[in-house]
């Protein structure tokens, strides 16, 4: 038994020695090859600067591609989700255009245009005051393009802001409802349409029943 053990140890040690020798010979071979290539490169005039240029260009390309990839991955909070949704309301016969800037899928900034638009021709309306008599005056919205006129109520912009904020919040904070952004985007893509800040709103309006919702701003 002892003899067999000793023989086994000798075989293992011989094998290891052989492996180390082979590896070191290989290393020396590679090293001598590298030295030979290096000798060749520096012996040829103009080759070192040309190789440096080529290596520098390759390194630049590699870094450029990596920087480009990093840039595109930071621009969006969710895959395919636009970072802006547009909204449109019709209140007292006139159209209010709104916009929600999104950051990490929540509304970071809400914006409603200060003047409403004409429901007939989509032109910005002028606010005016009409005097029916010295004692009676009426505030109106008037379209310079088509002549549309309607009575102007005070504070409609504030009303538009409150209403549209609620709708933008509904789109962005829910996950399971039909009007959640994920489901709206899915429906748009199913119809082979492009997912944009406007198409999300249009899809939302066709999903939700609300008296002020409109899509006429985007025609
Ligand atoms: Zn008009």
Boltz pocket constraint, residues with backbone or C-beta under 6 A from the ligand:
constraints:
  - pocket:
      binder: B
      contacts: [[A, 118], [A, 119], [A, 120], [A, 121], [A, 122], [A, 123], [A, 143], [A, 144], [A, 145], [A, 146], [A, 147], [A, 148]]
      max_distance: 6.0
